[in-house]
Amino acid sequence: MTGGTVGAGEDAPASGVVVAVDGGGSKTDAVALTLDGELVAHRRGPGSSPHFEGLGASVALVDGLVQHVAGEHPVAHAGLYLSGLDLPLEIEQYAGAIAGLGWAARAVVENDLYALLRAGTDAPDAVAVVCGTGVNAIGVRADGAVVRFPALGPLSGDWGGGSGLGEAVLWHAARAVDGRGPDTVLVEEIERRLGVASVPQLIEELHFGRRDSSELTALAPAVFGAARAGDGVAIALVDRQAEEIAAFARASLTRLGLLDRAVPVVLGGGIAQSGDERLLDGIRVRLAEAAPRARLSVVLSAPIVGAALLSLAAAGAGTAALERARAAVAAAAAEAAVLVP
């Protein structure tokens, strides 16, 4: 694995806890574990993506979570897997920003896609695609080759996730209201879900900064419900999302030369995990056209499970410890999802 390593030349202490952090656009999970895989503490906080929060705010949030879960224990190793660290420079900047923190002497900084990938598979050849707030992917090969994407939104050719779907809903609704586009039940969904009297009112409030465009992500679930009810606009959006996810996987396999291999392709993120049949069937059909032996699956385990496994392995934990940690962290994350959705 590539990534930013802080204080790599120092020996790890003989005792202490291993801390793992998985940070996304909407939430951040942190766990502390013993080297035997026993869960010491788990804490969930708000999103920590430096793309959305800024570098300083992200570091402050992660620092607080690490200190909370570590408590009085020294940190033998810390693995930080965060969304928004898509370019090598961003990883270097983050590693530099945490370098002065007491627990960061033995830390690895990487993109959260590694955590999703490890939560879904330990295969040496594999691809992971996340479709949550945004979309991104990673592909790895047994010889160490890695495929990554800038994931900078429209600037780098990305579309979809909760953010992209929400913006598309408003785009189509605006055209439906003024007659430029077909009618769609998504107009009523906007009014109901965002509590506005009309689509033009929402557009005005967004334009003058009285509301934030991030609120549009709340519209994503409406797309799948409307598609199941037969709404033509919603159906087209679901199909477009399926094509975008398949395109990430297809491109990863192509660049790694693995199109003819039985490679696991794991999907994560709220959109992918919604279980929508049209979306998943669409991805499966499109991917099979280029990579008929690819094995598509949805990762139901929280990415913090993968972050914990990667961090423990980096600290030298054995197989039994990894299995113990998988069960304990998965249970803690599931409980947190109920208490703090």
N, C-alpha and C positions, 0 to 999 in steps of 0.2 A: 504494500500500500504506500502511495505517496502521501505527502501532507506535511504540515508544519510540526516540528518537534522542538520543544523547549527544554533546554538543559539536557540534551541527549547524552552528553558525556559523563553525567554523574551516575553513581551507583544508587539503585533503589534501596531504601531502608529495609531491614530485615522484617519489620513489623509495620502495621498501618493498614489503611483501607484503600481499595481501588474505587475510584469515582468515575462514573460514566454520565455523560450529559447528551441528550438528544434535544436539539432546539429547532422548532419550526416557526412558521409565520403566526400561528395562533396559540401555541403552548410550548412549554419546555419541561422536560422530565429530567430529574437527576437522581441517581442512586449511589449509595456507598455499599460496598461488599467486602467481605474478607476474602483472602486469597483462596479459601476453601469453597467460595461460592455462596456463603451465607449472607442474606440481605441484612444490612445494618440500618439503613434508612432510605426512604423515598420521599421526594418532594416534587410537586408540580407547580410551575409558575406560568406567567404569560409568555407570549412569543418573544424570541430572542434573535430573530434573523437580523443581521446588521443591515440588510437591504431596507428593511422597514423601520427598525429602531435606531439605526445609526451605530457606529462602532463603539463609542463610549458607553451608550446605554446598554448595548448588548453585553459588553464585558462586565459592567456593574451588575446586571441581572444574573449572569452566569456565576460570577464570583460569589454573590449572595447565596445561590443555591448550593454551590460546592461547599461553602463553609457550613451551611446548615446541615447537609447530609453527613459531612465528615465529622462534625462536632469537635470533640477533643482529640480525635484520632489523627495521627499524621497521615498525609496522602502519599501512598507508595507509588501510585500512577493515576493519571487523569486522562480520560479520553473524551474530547469534546467533538461532537458531530452536529454541525449546525447548518441549516439552510442559509442561503445567501453567500456561502463561501464557494463560489463557482469557478473563480479564476485563481491561478497560482498566486498572483499578487495579493488577492483578498485573504488567502490563507496565511501568507507571510505577514501581512499587516496584523491579522488577529493574533498570531503567535507572538508578534512583537508587543502587542498591547497587553498581553497577560504575563509577559516575561517577568515583571517585577512583583507579581503576586506570590505569596509564600507557598501556596500549594502547587504552583505551576512549574516547579523545577523539573518535574518528570511528567510532561504533558504532551499529548498528541492532538493536533487540531486538524479536522477534516470536514468535508461536506457530509450532510446527514444521509445522503444516498448510500454511503457505505453501511450505515446502521440498518437501513431498510433492507439492503441486499443480504446482510448477515442474518437478519431476523427471518428471512425467507429461505435461505439456502447457504450451505457451505461448499457448494460445487465450485471447482476451480475455474470453470467456464460458465459465466452467468451474466444476466442482464437484469437490471431493476429500473422500473419506470414509476415515478411518483406523480400522482395527479391529485393535488390537494388544493391549497390556495393558488398554486401555479403548477407548472409541469416541468419535469426535468428527468434525466436518465443517466445511467452509468452502465458500462459494460466492462467485464474483466475476462482475461484469458489466463490459462494456467502458466504461461511463460512470463507473466507479469505485465503484459500489454493492457492498457486501460483506455477506454473511450469515454470522453466527457463532452459536455455541451456548455456554452456560456450561460444559458438560462437567464438572459437579460430582458425577457419579454419580447414585444414586437421588434425591438432593436436587433435581436438575434434570431428572429423568425419563429418565436414561440407564440402559441395560442392555447387557451383553455384553462382548466382548473376553475376553482370558484371565482377567481377574479375575472378571467376571460369570459366565462359563461355569463356572469352577472352583467358585464358591460354589453355583451351581445343581446341579452334580454332587453336592456334599455334601448339599444339601437333599433331592434325590431319593433318594440312597443311604440317608440316615437314615430316610426314610419307608419305603423298601423293607425295611430291616432290621427295623423294629418293626411292620410289617404295615399301615401307613397308606397305602402306595402300592404300585404295581406292582413286580414284580421287574425288576432291571436288572443287566447285566454291569458297570455302572459301580461297583458295590460292590467287585468283585474288582479293578477298575482302581485304585481308591483304595488298597487294601491293597498292591498291587504297586508302584505308582508312588511312593507316599509312605512305603513301608516300615513300615506299621503292622499290628498283629495284627487289628484290626477297626475298623469305622466308629465305634462308640461310644468306642473308645480315642482315636481322632483328635479326636472332638468334645470329650472331656475335656481332652486336651492343649491344644487351642485355647482352651478356656474358661479354663483356669488359666494361660495365657500361656507354656506350655512349648514351643509351636510358634507360628509366625506365620501369619496368614491369607494372606499373600502366597504361601506355598507352594502354595496351591490353584490358582494359575495353571498349574502343571505338569500339571493334569488336563485342560486344554483339548484337547490332541491326542487324548485318549482318546475324547472325544465324537464326533469325526468318524470314527474307526475303528469305534466301536460302532455308529454310524448306518449305515455301509456294511455292517456285519454283520447289520443288521436290528433292532437294539434299539429298541423303541418310544420309550423315554424319550429316548435320544440323538437319534433322528430329530426329535422335537418340539423339542429344544433347537437343533438345526441350523436348523430352519425358523424358529424364533423369532429366531435371529441374523440370518438372511437378511432377515426383515421389518424388524428394527431398522436394518440398514444401508440398506435401500431407503427406509425412512422418513426418514432423514437426508437422502438425496439428493433425495427427493420434496419434502420441506419446503424445501430450499435452492432448488430450481428454481421452486417455487410462489412463494416470497417474492421471488424475482428476476424473476418474470414470464417465465420461460424454458421453460415446460412444452412449448411447441409448437416449440422450436428444436432443431437438431442439436447439442446441447451435449455435450462430453466429460465423463464422470463417471469419475474415476480413483479406484481403490481401493488402499490401502496398509496396512501393518501385518502382523504375522505371521499373524494369523487369515485375513485376506483373501488373503495371498500363499500360503497353504497349498495352493491349487489344488483344494480340495474341490469336486467337480462339483455335488453337491446344493446346497451353499451358493451357489455362483456362479450356477447355473441359477435358484435361488430368488430371488436378488437381481434377476436380469435380467427374469424374468417379472413380478415385483411392480412394478419400475420402469416396465416397458413399459406397464402398465395406465394409468399417469398421464402418462408422458412417452415416447410411442412412438418419438420420433426421437433420444432420448438415446443416446450411444455409450459403453457401459460397457467399461472396460479395467482390468487389474490392473497397477500400476506395479512392475516388477521391479527397476528401478534403486534404489539406496539413497537415502534422502532427502537425504543429505549432497551428492549430485549437485545437487539443486535448490537447496540452501543455497549451494553454490559458485557456481552460475549467477546467483542473485539478488545475491550479494555482488559478483561481478565486474561485473555490469551496473551496480550502484549506484556502483562505482568508475570507470565509464566505459569498460569493456572492449568491444571490437568483436566482430562475429559470429565471426570466425575464432578469436579467443581463447576464446570461449564453447564452440565445438565442440571445441577442443583440451582445454579443462578438463573437459568432459563425459566424454570418453574416458579421461583420466588419472585422474580421481576415481572413476569407476565401477570401473576396474581395481583401484585401491587399496582401495576398499571391499569388493570381491569377495574380494581376497586376505585382508583382515582377517577376513572372515566365516568363512573356512576355518581361519585360525589361532586366532581367538578367537570361537567361535560365539556 
